[in-house]
Amino acid sequence: MSAAIFSRIRQTLVCPRHCGVRLTFGEEFLSVPWPDGEICCSEGCRWTIQGGIPRFVGENNYAASFGVQWNKYPRTELDSFTGKSYSRDRLERCLGAPLESLRGKVVLECGSGAGRFTELLIQNCEALTCIDLSSAVDANLRNCRPLAPYLIMQGDMNSSPLPKQFFDVVVCLGVVQHTSDPEQTISSLAGYVKPGGDLVIDHYTRDRGSKSRNILSYFDYIDMVYPIRGILRRMKPERAIRLTKLLTALCDPIRRQTSKSLMLDRVVRRLLPIACYYDKFPDLDPHVVYEMNELDTCDWLTDYYKHFRSPDQIRATLEHLSLEVKSCELGGNGVEARARVPMTPILAVGPSS
């Protein structure tokens, strides 16, 4: 069944640059991953397939640091690596249901990274397609290819070759806040969901859930994260990651101690802006936690875009797109939202290009 679905997706792929122009390729592209070669459109666009992955974007884009990051830490956040269920718990909470609820469904994962959610989705849905703007797709394929066939491509979810209104579920976690225009991204994501299907997203927020805590959120700007990030995000990703590793090595011994006191660590964190998860994951091997600290320090300090939205703002965006909001509340890394595309046409959703 999944082979037939992948075949339908291939038949409906369009050129990201020329809206509606079908992509052409030979009969050898009947299985996944695809053999290396080229995909063309009648207007003259040529896209390479390298390492079994179609590449619809260049390497030098605003997500390049994520590609370097996930290829440097390809398995750090995978449940299969940690032996825990951190990713599964987060995914099921955002889905609002057990992973088994995806049985028989066609799923699109946007911003799939190294595969922390991919390895769970691929084993529970009928057919999975993944897209990511960065070279993290290479780490994803290495991690997840042995589990089951799936289609993965490197491309921009806001201008991709994927068919519209095709997927039962579209999942995009840990990504929207890192795009240039979150509202446009959410609109693009909704465009891939078929009528009656679900969109599952999350987004960073400054909303703390109470008026007093929201006032305190303004002090987030008094933080060494901002000047350091302002420097690192302009560097080449490889050099920036080396510096975040050095910063973690210098600050981690101090943060490991201060993290035992919540109030003290709130102050120290602003001066020593690294991730510190010893208190969050007390039952995990400290060496694995340290690797997580390195990974997320890199994530925090090298991302090109970092947006924040409140639950009300995310809900307003979803409702503007005529989606039926099932859930939109604080949780996890910020706002977690789930919405359904109504069976009637969504007039507010335009082409993702």
C-alpha positions in Angstrom: 0.0 0.0 0.0 2.8 2.5 0.9 4.5 1.8 -2.4 1.3 2.9 -4.2 1.1 6.1 -2.1 4.7 7.0 -2.9 4.0 6.4 -6.6 1.0 8.8 -6.4 3.2 11.5 -4.7 5.9 11.1 -7.4 3.2 11.5 -10.1 2.0 14.8 -8.6 5.4 16.5 -7.8 5.7 20.0 -9.3 8.6 22.3 -9.8 9.1 24.6 -6.7 10.0 27.5 -9.1 7.2 27.0 -11.7 3.9 26.5 -10.0 1.9 23.7 -11.6 4.7 22.4 -13.8 5.2 18.7 -13.3 8.6 17.2 -12.6 9.8 14.4 -14.9 12.0 11.5 -14.1 12.7 8.0 -15.4 11.1 4.7 -14.5 14.1 3.9 -12.3 12.6 6.2 -9.7 10.0 3.6 -8.6 11.4 2.8 -5.1 12.6 4.8 -2.1 15.2 6.0 -1.5 15.7 7.1 -5.1 18.8 6.4 -7.1 21.2 9.3 -7.6 20.5 11.4 -10.7 18.4 14.4 -11.8 14.8 15.6 -11.8 13.8 18.1 -14.4 10.9 20.4 -15.3 9.8 21.5 -18.8 10.9 25.0 -18.0 14.5 24.0 -17.7 15.0 23.5 -13.9 17.2 20.6 -12.9 17.3 19.2 -9.4 19.9 16.7 -8.2 19.3 13.5 -6.3 22.2 12.8 -4.1 22.6 10.1 -1.5 19.1 8.9 -2.3 17.6 12.3 -1.5 16.1 14.8 -4.0 17.6 18.3 -3.3 15.3 21.2 -4.2 17.4 23.8 -2.4 21.0 24.9 -2.3 23.2 24.2 0.7 23.7 27.9 1.6 20.4 28.8 3.2 19.3 30.2 6.5 18.9 26.7 7.9 22.5 25.7 7.1 23.5 25.7 10.8 20.8 23.2 11.6 22.2 20.9 8.9 25.7 21.0 10.4 24.2 20.7 13.9 22.2 17.5 13.2 25.0 15.8 11.3 27.3 16.6 14.3 24.7 15.2 16.8 22.7 12.8 14.6 21.3 10.5 17.4 21.4 12.6 20.6 17.7 13.2 20.8 16.5 9.9 19.5 14.6 7.7 21.9 16.4 4.7 20.4 19.6 6.3 21.6 18.6 7.5 25.0 16.5 4.5 25.9 13.8 6.9 27.1 10.5 8.0 25.7 11.1 11.8 25.7 10.4 12.2 22.0 7.5 9.8 22.0 5.9 11.6 24.9 6.2 14.9 23.2 4.9 13.7 19.9 1.9 11.9 21.5 1.0 15.0 23.6 1.0 17.1 20.4 -1.0 14.6 18.5 -3.5 14.4 21.3 -3.5 10.6 20.9 -1.2 7.5 21.0 1.0 6.9 18.0 -1.1 3.9 17.1 -3.8 6.4 16.0 -1.7 7.0 12.9 -2.3 3.5 11.6 -3.4 3.6 8.0 -2.7 7.3 7.7 -0.5 9.2 5.2 1.8 11.6 7.2 4.0 14.5 6.2 6.7 15.6 8.6 8.1 19.1 7.9 11.4 20.1 9.4 12.3 16.4 10.1 15.8 17.1 11.3 17.9 14.1 12.2 14.8 11.9 12.8 13.8 12.1 16.5 10.1 12.0 15.5 10.7 10.4 12.1 11.8 7.1 13.7 8.5 7.0 15.6 6.2 8.1 12.8 7.7 5.7 10.3 6.8 2.7 12.4 3.2 3.7 13.1 1.8 5.3 9.9 0.9 3.9 6.5 3.3 6.1 4.5 5.7 8.8 5.6 7.1 11.7 3.7 9.7 14.0 5.2 11.1 17.4 4.1 13.8 19.6 5.6 15.5 22.7 4.4 18.9 21.7 5.7 21.4 18.9 5.1 20.0 17.2 8.3 18.1 15.0 5.7 21.4 13.0 5.4 21.4 12.2 9.2 17.7 11.4 9.0 18.1 8.9 6.2 21.1 7.2 8.0 19.0 6.9 11.2 15.7 5.9 9.8 16.2 4.1 6.5 16.7 0.7 8.1 13.2 1.0 9.8 10.9 1.1 6.7 10.7 2.7 3.3 9.9 6.4 3.3 10.2 9.4 1.0 12.6 12.2 2.2 13.7 15.3 0.4 15.6 18.5 1.0 13.4 21.4 0.3 11.6 24.5 1.5 8.2 23.7 3.0 7.0 27.1 1.9 7.9 26.3 -1.7 8.1 22.6 -2.2 7.2 20.1 -5.0 4.7 18.2 -2.7 1.1 17.8 -3.6 -1.5 20.1 -1.9 -4.4 18.7 0.2 -2.9 15.2 0.1 -1.8 14.2 3.6 -4.0 12.9 6.5 -1.7 14.4 9.1 1.0 17.1 8.8 3.5 17.3 11.7 5.9 20.2 12.2 7.5 20.3 15.7 10.4 22.6 16.8 10.5 24.3 13.4 7.9 27.1 12.7 9.7 29.6 15.0 12.9 29.3 13.0 11.3 30.3 9.6 11.3 33.8 8.3 7.5 34.2 8.5 5.7 31.9 11.0 2.2 32.8 9.8 3.1 32.1 6.2 4.7 28.8 7.2 1.6 27.7 9.1 -0.5 28.6 6.0 1.8 26.5 3.8 1.6 23.6 6.2 -2.2 23.8 6.2 -2.2 23.6 2.4 -0.7 20.1 2.5 -3.5 18.7 4.7 -6.4 17.1 3.0 -10.0 18.0 4.0 -10.7 16.2 7.3 -7.0 15.9 8.1 -5.0 17.3 11.0 -2.2 19.9 11.4 0.1 19.5 14.4 2.5 22.3 15.3 4.3 24.0 18.1 6.0 27.3 18.5 8.2 29.2 21.0 6.4 31.7 23.3 7.1 34.3 25.9 3.7 33.6 27.5 4.2 32.1 31.0 0.6 31.5 31.8 0.0 34.3 34.3 0.2 38.1 34.3 3.0 38.3 36.8 5.1 35.7 35.0 4.4 37.3 31.6 5.7 40.6 33.0 8.9 38.8 34.1 9.3 37.5 30.5 10.4 41.0 29.5 13.6 40.4 31.5 14.4 37.7 29.0 15.9 40.4 26.9 18.5 41.0 29.6 20.4 37.9 28.6 23.8 37.2 27.2 22.1 34.9 24.7 21.3 37.9 22.5 24.7 39.5 22.0 26.4 36.1 21.6 23.7 34.9 19.2 24.1 38.1 17.2 27.7 37.2 16.6 27.5 33.5 16.1 24.5 33.5 13.7 26.7 35.5 11.2 29.5 33.1 11.3 30.0 30.0 9.1 28.1 27.2 10.8 31.1 25.0 11.4 33.0 27.7 13.2 29.9 28.7 15.2 29.4 25.2 16.4 33.1 24.9 17.5 32.5 28.1 19.6 29.3 26.8 21.2 31.1 23.6 22.1 33.8 25.6 23.8 31.3 27.8 25.6 29.5 24.6 26.9 32.8 23.2 28.1 33.6 26.4 30.0 30.1 26.9 31.5 28.8 23.4 32.1 30.6 22.7 35.3 29.2 25.9 36.9 25.7 25.4 35.5 25.7 21.8 36.7 26.1 23.1 40.2 23.8 26.1 40.0 21.0 24.1 38.4 20.4 22.5 41.8 19.0 25.9 43.0 16.2 27.2 40.7 16.4 30.8 41.8 20.2 30.9 41.6 20.2 29.2 38.2 17.7 31.7 36.8 20.3 34.5 37.3 23.4 32.5 36.3 21.7 31.2 33.1 21.5 34.8 31.8 25.3 35.3 32.3 26.2 31.8 31.2 23.8 31.1 28.3 24.1 27.4 27.7 21.5 24.6 27.9 21.6 22.7 31.2 19.4 19.6 31.5 20.9 17.7 34.5 17.8 18.6 36.6 15.4 17.9 33.8 16.8 14.5 33.0 18.1 13.2 36.4 17.8 9.5 35.3 19.8 9.9 32.1 23.5 9.2 31.8 25.3 12.5 32.5 27.5 12.0 29.4 24.3 11.9 27.3 22.9 15.0 29.1 26.1 16.8 28.4 25.8 16.0 24.7 22.2 17.3 24.8 23.5 20.5 26.5 26.0 20.9 23.6 23.4 20.3 21.0 20.8 22.7 22.4 23.4 25.4 23.1 24.3 25.3 19.5 20.5 25.4 18.6 19.9 28.4 20.8 22.9 30.5 19.7 23.2 29.8 15.9 19.6 29.8 14.6 19.0 32.6 12.0 15.4 33.3 13.0 13.9 33.0 16.4 10.2 34.1 16.7 7.9 34.0 19.7 4.1 33.8 19.6 1.4 33.5 22.3 -1.3 30.9 22.3 -3.8 33.5 21.3 -1.7 34.5 18.3 -1.3 30.9 17.1 -5.0 30.3 17.6 -5.8 33.5 15.6 -3.6 32.3 12.7 -5.2 28.9 12.6 -8.7 30.3 12.7 -7.8 32.9 10.0 -7.0 29.9 7.8 -10.5 28.5 8.6 -9.1 25.6 10.5 -11.0 23.9 13.4 -8.8 24.4 16.4 -8.8 21.3 18.5 -6.2 22.4 21.0 -3.9 25.4 21.4 -2.2 25.8 24.8 1.1 26.2 26.6 3.2 23.0 26.8 6.6 21.6 26.0 8.8 24.3 24.4 6.0 26.9 24.1 2.6 26.7 22.4 1.4 23.3 21.2 -1.5 23.3 18.7 -3.6 20.9 16.8 -6.2 21.8 14.2 -8.4 20.1 11.6 -9.0 21.1 8.0 -12.7 21.2 7.4 -14.3 19.1 4.7 -15.2 22.3 2.9 -12.5 24.1 0.8 -10.1 26.4 2.7 -10.3 29.6 0.8 -7.7 31.4 3.0 -4.9 29.0 2.1 -3.1 30.0 -1.0 -0.2 28.4 -2.9 2.8 27.7 -0.7 5.0 29.4 -3.3 
